[in-house]
Amino acid sequence: MRSTLDKLVSWIGLGLAAVMLVAGGLLTWASNFVDNEVKTQFLAQDITMPDQKGIDALENQADKDALTPFIGQKLENGSQAKAYADHYILAHMNASSNGETYSVVSGKALAANKTAPDAPETKALMNLRQSLFMGSTLRGLLLYGYAFATMGTIAGYAAIGAFAAAVLFLVLALLGFRHAKTAAASANAPATA
């Protein structure tokens, strides 16, 4: 009876090892696919991270610190995209709008356009509105790329975990089969007086 139970549990372990092996392969494929797509799409945009002069022009030290590791590099990965979106584009957007969001500036610009469409202040607000819209859109796209790159990284770590689990289940299954064999041999051995 013990031998049969050991064999049953060992076969389940082998099945789990196979499932984990397949999962690890799929997760590895997903991680590589996402990494390649993110890099390809970012490189197609031909964005160069700011040079030292561009970084020095920023007012906030946190923005400077976030961008410094990427000085002059081509934007090609999620970490660069997040730094560029949150510490370069957003810094310029905030500087031009005194920290007001696109939504606030858009509301002001549209209201001014109704009352004084030809006023220089209205034209300046409408230009700022357009600039903030484009900045917000680019930030959003870059941060989507960052999110996908992060998912690719997580899939890579999950693949490692799945492969480790496959090895563990395989070892446990083999040990279970060995134990089943010794249990069967013990059960069949003649009793000694």
Legacy VTK file of the C-alpha trace (Angstrom):
# vtk DataFile Version 3.0
C-alpha trace
ASCII
DATASET POLYDATA
POINTS 193 float
0.000 0.000 0.000
2.773 2.442 0.933
4.588 1.695 -2.321
1.450 2.459 -4.366
0.909 5.769 -2.559
4.555 6.746 -3.124
4.242 5.954 -6.826
1.024 7.944 -7.145
2.506 11.011 -5.434
5.685 10.667 -7.522
3.712 10.591 -10.785
1.876 13.727 -9.676
5.259 15.290 -8.928
6.492 14.391 -12.420
3.350 15.951 -13.899
3.920 19.136 -11.890
7.555 19.197 -13.010
6.400 19.030 -16.643
3.840 21.813 -16.078
6.485 24.013 -14.420
8.903 23.302 -17.262
6.321 24.396 -19.845
5.410 27.442 -17.738
9.080 28.380 -17.442
9.506 28.111 -21.204
6.444 30.266 -21.895
7.490 32.848 -19.311
10.979 32.992 -20.806
9.482 33.507 -24.252
7.178 36.253 -22.898
10.046 38.005 -21.143
12.242 37.961 -24.253
9.365 39.040 -26.497
8.463 41.999 -24.290
12.095 43.067 -23.894
12.697 42.918 -27.651
9.466 44.743 -28.516
10.045 47.496 -25.950
13.592 48.043 -27.177
12.561 47.989 -30.858
9.706 50.428 -30.332
11.754 52.820 -28.206
14.688 52.816 -30.629
12.284 53.539 -33.503
11.366 56.793 -31.737
15.019 57.889 -31.884
14.942 59.636 -28.490
18.272 60.571 -26.970
18.478 61.076 -23.237
19.529 64.607 -22.242
23.185 65.561 -22.180
24.889 67.077 -19.147
23.903 70.608 -20.191
20.249 69.600 -20.432
20.380 67.941 -17.024
22.147 70.910 -15.434
19.347 73.187 -16.677
16.806 71.335 -14.533
15.909 72.956 -11.205
15.095 69.872 -9.127
18.016 67.800 -7.841
15.897 64.612 -7.853
15.314 65.108 -11.592
19.041 65.575 -12.182
19.900 62.494 -10.120
17.354 60.318 -11.966
18.681 61.314 -15.407
22.433 61.357 -14.711
22.959 57.572 -15.178
21.571 57.834 -18.715
23.399 60.926 -20.020
23.344 61.016 -23.831
22.185 57.405 -24.257
19.592 56.288 -26.793
16.308 55.595 -25.010
15.800 51.848 -25.340
14.503 50.418 -22.050
11.887 50.904 -19.385
14.163 52.481 -16.785
15.278 55.150 -19.237
11.670 55.744 -20.347
10.484 56.275 -16.775
13.339 58.649 -16.000
12.775 60.630 -19.211
8.990 60.813 -18.708
8.965 61.627 -14.990
12.121 63.707 -14.655
12.629 65.442 -17.995
9.333 65.837 -19.822
7.346 66.413 -16.642
9.964 68.835 -15.317
9.654 70.916 -18.491
5.861 70.723 -18.416
5.767 71.889 -14.802
8.239 74.694 -15.485
6.193 76.007 -18.418
2.842 75.776 -16.599
3.920 76.695 -13.052
2.999 73.165 -12.003
-0.524 73.243 -13.424
-1.768 70.126 -15.189
-2.969 69.910 -18.766
-6.548 69.714 -17.526
-6.294 72.995 -15.572
-4.503 74.861 -18.362
-6.921 73.490 -20.962
-9.892 74.753 -18.964
-8.353 78.208 -18.656
-7.399 78.302 -22.337
-10.850 77.281 -23.541
-12.526 79.810 -21.251
-10.194 82.563 -22.457
-10.784 81.537 -26.071
-14.532 82.092 -25.596
-14.141 85.565 -24.123
-11.084 86.964 -25.894
-9.979 84.698 -28.743
-7.546 87.200 -30.280
-5.835 88.298 -27.071
-2.101 87.507 -26.819
-2.698 85.894 -23.412
-5.295 83.564 -24.963
-2.922 82.584 -27.750
-0.188 81.918 -25.196
-2.592 79.762 -23.138
-3.695 77.847 -26.242
-0.046 77.198 -27.182
0.700 76.053 -23.620
-2.397 73.821 -23.756
-1.126 72.170 -26.939
2.377 71.777 -25.532
1.059 70.177 -22.330
-1.191 67.870 -24.334
1.740 66.633 -26.410
3.922 66.281 -23.305
1.219 64.344 -21.458
0.706 62.063 -24.441
4.409 61.337 -24.820
4.754 60.755 -21.079
1.854 58.318 -21.185
3.333 56.364 -24.073
6.743 56.190 -22.430
5.228 55.062 -19.135
3.229 52.355 -20.943
6.538 51.138 -22.350
8.007 51.214 -18.849
5.043 49.182 -17.547
5.458 46.565 -20.284
9.205 46.389 -19.645
8.477 45.824 -15.961
6.053 43.015 -16.827
8.759 41.465 -19.006
11.201 41.584 -16.119
8.661 39.995 -13.777
7.993 37.261 -16.356
11.748 36.592 -16.451
11.891 36.172 -12.671
8.767 33.992 -12.748
10.446 31.822 -15.409
13.421 31.275 -13.110
11.021 30.334 -10.303
9.130 27.944 -12.580
12.335 26.230 -13.712
13.497 25.921 -10.078
10.109 24.426 -9.144
10.386 21.978 -12.067
13.769 20.785 -10.803
12.455 20.487 -7.243
9.385 18.487 -8.324
11.575 16.242 -10.486
13.987 15.525 -7.621
11.111 14.869 -5.211
9.413 12.569 -7.730
12.613 10.576 -8.266
13.094 10.296 -4.514
9.479 9.158 -4.215
9.982 6.437 -6.836
13.122 5.287 -5.013
11.227 5.192 -1.731
8.381 3.256 -3.379
10.890 0.675 -4.565
12.430 0.241 -1.109
8.944 0.162 0.511
7.874 -2.573 -1.925
11.040 -4.518 -1.226
10.459 -4.225 2.538
6.850 -5.351 2.212
7.865 -8.396 0.176
10.763 -9.401 2.405
10.159 -12.550 4.508
9.565 -11.936 8.179
12.356 -13.093 10.438
11.803 -14.563 13.847
LINES 1 194
193 0 1 2 3 4 5 6 7 8 9 10 11 12 13 14 15 16 17 18 19 20 21 22 23 24 25 26 27 28 29 30 31 32 33 34 35 36 37 38 39 40 41 42 43 44 45 46 47 48 49 50 51 52 53 54 55 56 57 58 59 60 61 62 63 64 65 66 67 68 69 70 71 72 73 74 75 76 77 78 79 80 81 82 83 84 85 86 87 88 89 90 91 92 93 94 95 96 97 98 99 100 101 102 103 104 105 106 107 108 109 110 111 112 113 114 115 116 117 118 119 120 121 122 123 124 125 126 127 128 129 130 131 132 133 134 135 136 137 138 139 140 141 142 143 144 145 146 147 148 149 150 151 152 153 154 155 156 157 158 159 160 161 162 163 164 165 166 167 168 169 170 171 172 173 174 175 176 177 178 179 180 181 182 183 184 185 186 187 188 189 190 191 192
